């Protein structure tokens, strides 16, 4: 080999060595393989039955949630956030479609409670998410997103109504079940879930779902993705890993249990949620995705108020808000709501009223995704997130049903400081939330003009959404009503 050939040969070797040396740095710095860096990923954490006071960043006096607290302090934390309903299925439908449950006619959880001798006869509501509904994942998928569903679904009994029929490319864990206990399942394997293979004996459901979600991120990371992580936590049955329960029991034994929260298993379930959020955020950081990912956390309804113990103390409450899941006051619909997108969403607390229906138009706006705006009831709040804009909202609820937790058929409207309730066949109520956040004093007699105006707005909205109203029950029997416990309606239609 002459000198010229030898020089070229050595140069070629050094060139390849240089490329091999620099390639890892090139990949990590520019994100080689990602399709469109302009489109942000979305990770949506939707917690089941988490009340407004369940997280330490929202005032829990016992539960520990450091990962979510950090998320709240580095993103936008909403202090007047509401679920679309006091029970799960309607709120889940509202998240998927951006529509009020009244318009969808999915106004109760899929089974519902039947009270044959109550004063009002409930309407025949929708028991699944209609296939023709425009959904958030469907529209994102049209815009090039990989769409992933992990966890609870509870929007239809039949497989044709599950996530894969509503815009998701992947479904892990989502089926008819509203609780891990459905079909003799549990938070511990075996799960008896047709969309989630059983794990090793003792595997905890939330841990398993986190592993599945992390694996999906690894698969999808080279294109924009929407991961909807629907926790089964903190829905009953109350179950958690023994070591976490012992941790909180030890705090109670030391006299460090809170005044309003003091159930060690429930506290452990909240921490399981926090651990999961932390692990998925860590995965996003390790993959270099965190800066271009919108992270959202919220809940489907207010927290379930657990029964008082022998000492008369409630181990879990939504204080200072009245009642909880399955009832119609603030405790039933107030939820945590946090949004983070580094460099885009402002670090702040916002008192703008926000509801589940707003997520679809807001997220589609942030991702420049087109959709049929006339088919959506929610409001695009992207300017609230990115500019801290202030906005007045009027919000509505419609629940023409009974619930074992105490709800009677009602509708409600929130406007400014005032909240008006119509409890059908019974009474109207009006509360000034600026003075009475616990809704202890019905001030309707002193503010008739306010009540009349809000009643007009409510009637107009009910007509606009074509809401189904309860009617007088021809079988009403006060004595039988007292003696007959509510039972699940499943497949027994309103004779």
C-alpha positions, -999 to +999 in steps of 0.1 A: +000+000+000+016+033-010+016+064+013-014+080-004-036+049+000-024+045+036-034+080+044-068+076+029-073+044+048-064+059+082-085+089+075-115+067+068-110+048+101-107+080+121-138+093+104-159+063+114-145+064+150-154+101+152-190+093+141-193+065+166-181+088+193-204+117+185-235+098+176-248+092+211-245+130+219-262+138+186-291+115+194-296+128+229-294+165+219-317+165+189-340+136+196-332+115+165-362+096+153-390+119+166-414+128+139-425+163+149-410+181+178-435+209+174-464+186+186-463+180+223-470+147+239-498+145+264-499+124+296-532+126+313-536+112+349-573+107+357-577+095+393-608+077+404-627+092+434-598+116+444-614+145+463-602+181+464-586+175+498-569+142+492-535+157+482-511+176+505-508+204+480-546+209+483-546+208+520-547+171+532-536+170+569-523+134+566-517+121+530-483+125+515-480+133+477-446+148+470-445+141+433-479+157+427-470+185+450-440+193+428-462+190+397-486+216+412-458+240+422-442+239+388-474+241+367-508+256+370-529+245+399-566+252+397-584+261+429-619+261+415-619+229+395-650+208+390-659+173+378-687+172+353-707+149+376-706+135+411-701+099+398-676+084+374-691+073+341-706+107+332-674+125+339-654+100+319-677+106+289-674+143+294-636+140+293-637+119+261-662+142+242-660+177+258-698+175+262-720+178+292-733+145+305-768+159+300-763+163+263-748+128+260-776+114+283-749+095+302-761+110+334-753+082+359-727+056+363-733+026+341-752+004+366-769+032+386-791+029+416-828+020+413-853+032+439-887+019+427-908+036+454-891+070+455-910+102+447-894+107+413-891+083+384-857+085+368-852+087+330-839+059+308-803+071+304-775+060+280-755+030+293-724+034+269-705+060+250-721+063+215-699+053+186-707+084+167-693+107+195-663+128+185-636+119+211-604+135+222-582+105+212-599+102+178-591+138+169-555+135+182-550+103+162-561+122+130-533+146+138-506+119+139-507+109+176-503+074+190-531+071+214-527+049+245-553+040+272-541+025+305-565+017+334-602+022+341-627+028+313-663+021+327-682+035+296-700+004+284-704-033+293-698-047+258-663-049+242-675-029+212-679+001+235-644-001+250-614+022+243-603+006+210-637+017+195-632+053+206-599+064+192-573+045+212-546+025+194-538+006+226-560-005+255-545-020+287-568-026+316-599-007+303-632-026+302-667-025+318-654-025+353-658+005+376-637-011+403-609-037+406-634-059+425-655-064+394-656-101+384-641-111+417-609-092+410-587-072+433-560-046+435-537-076+439-532-102+411-552-121+399-571-092+385-597-112+364-596-084+338-599-095+302-577-066+290-549-072+315-532-105+320-528-116+356-494-110+371-474-128+397-493-135+429-492-103+451-485-079+422-502-046+429-525-033+401-512+003+401-476-009+399-485-031+370-502-003+351-472+019+356-449-008+340-473-011+311-475+027+306-437+030+307-434+003+281-458+021+259-438+053+262-407+034+250-426+021+220-443+054+211-416+080+219-405+086+183-438+102+174-462+124+194-484+103+218-514+107+240-512+086+271-544+085+292-536+069+325-569+062+343-562+051+378-584+026+395-571+041+428-585+055+451-619+037+444-630+011+469-622-016+480-596+000+501-565-020+494-528-011+494-494-027+498-488-037+534-456-017+538-473+015+529-503+008+552-478+002+581-461+035+574-493+054+579-505+033+608-473+041+626-480+078+621-514+074+636-500+054+665-476+083+672-506+107+673-497+122+639-530+113+622-548+143+607-580+158+620-599+151+588-578+123+572-567+093+593-573+061+574-539+044+568-550+023+539-566+052+521-535+073+527-514+045+512-537+044+481-531+081+476-494+076+479-496+047+453-511+073+429-483+097+437-456+071+432-471+062+398-471+099+387-435+102+399-423+071+380-439+081+347-425+116+350-391+102+357-394+080+325-403+112+305-372+129+319-349+099+311-362+098+275-357+135+270-394+140+265-404+160+296-399+195+281-423+187+252-450+169+272-482+184+286-489+167+319-525+168+333-539+155+366-575+155+377-603+133+391-636+121+379-656+132+409-653+144+445-639+121+472-660+094+488-666+103+524-659+073+546-680+064+575-671+076+610-653+052+633-664+042+668-649+075+682-671+095+658-642+106+637-643+105+599-612+087+585-617+106+552-636+138+545-638+167+520-640+193+547-647+222+545-668+212+515-702+196+521-707+159+514-688+139+487-691+115+458-726+105+450-741+136+466-748+170+451-730+196+471-694+210+465-677+180+481-692+158+454-678+178+424-647+197+436-615+180+423-578+186+420-567+199+386-531+205+376-516+212+342-478+215+334-460+221+302-425+235+308-420+269+293-456+271+280-480+268+309-474+295+336-465+285+371-494+299+391-526+292+410-557+300+390-592+306+404-608+304+370-637+278+372-627+248+351-646+216+344-639+182+329-656+193+296-629+219+290-600+194+286-609+183+251-610+218+235-580+230+255-557+201+247-568+201+210-560+238+209-526+234+225-517+207+199-531+226+170-556+198+163-588+206+143-622+194+156-659+202+153-662+230+178-700+231+176-701+196+190-683+206+222-697+223+253-663+229+270-643+261+266-608+264+253-588+275+283-554+275+266-551+313+272-557+307+309-528+282+309-503+302+288-512+338+297-529+334+331-560+350+317-589+356+340-623+343+328-658+342+342-676+309+338-711+296+343-712+259+349-740+234+350-747+199+365-776+176+358-781+143+378-817+131+374-810+101+396-808+087+432-775+075+447-768+054+477-745+082+490-775+105+493-781+123+460-817+129+449-825+140+413-812+175+409-798+201+386-774+229+395-758+261+382-727+279+394-723+316+384-698+338+402-703+335+440-737+319+437-747+282+434-784+273+427-798+238+431-831+224+420-839+192+438-868+178+418-901+172+436-886+187+468-871+222+469-847+249+455-816+260+473-792+289+469-757+294+484-733+323+485-700+304+482-680+336+488-693+335+524-704+299+529-681+275+511-695+247+532-730+254+520-745+254+554-770+282+549-797+282+522-802+319+515-828+316+488-855+335+507-832+365+512-821+365+475-852+358+455-840+379+425-807+360+422-826+327+424-851+337+398-823+347+374-803+316+380-834+294+375-839+310+341-804+302+331-807+266+343-840+261+324-825+276+292-795+252+295-816+222+302-836+229+270-804+236+250-789+203+260-822+184+256-817+171+291-838+142+303-859+152+334-873+130+361-911+128+365-934+121+394-933+084+402-968+067+400-955+040+423-943+065+450-948+049+485-931+067+514-933+037+537-919+013+511-892+039+501-879+038+537-878+000+538-864-007+503-826-003+499-814+011+465-802-017+442-782-017+410-803-012+379-783-033+354-805-045+326-837-037+344-853-009+325-877+015+342-910-005+341 
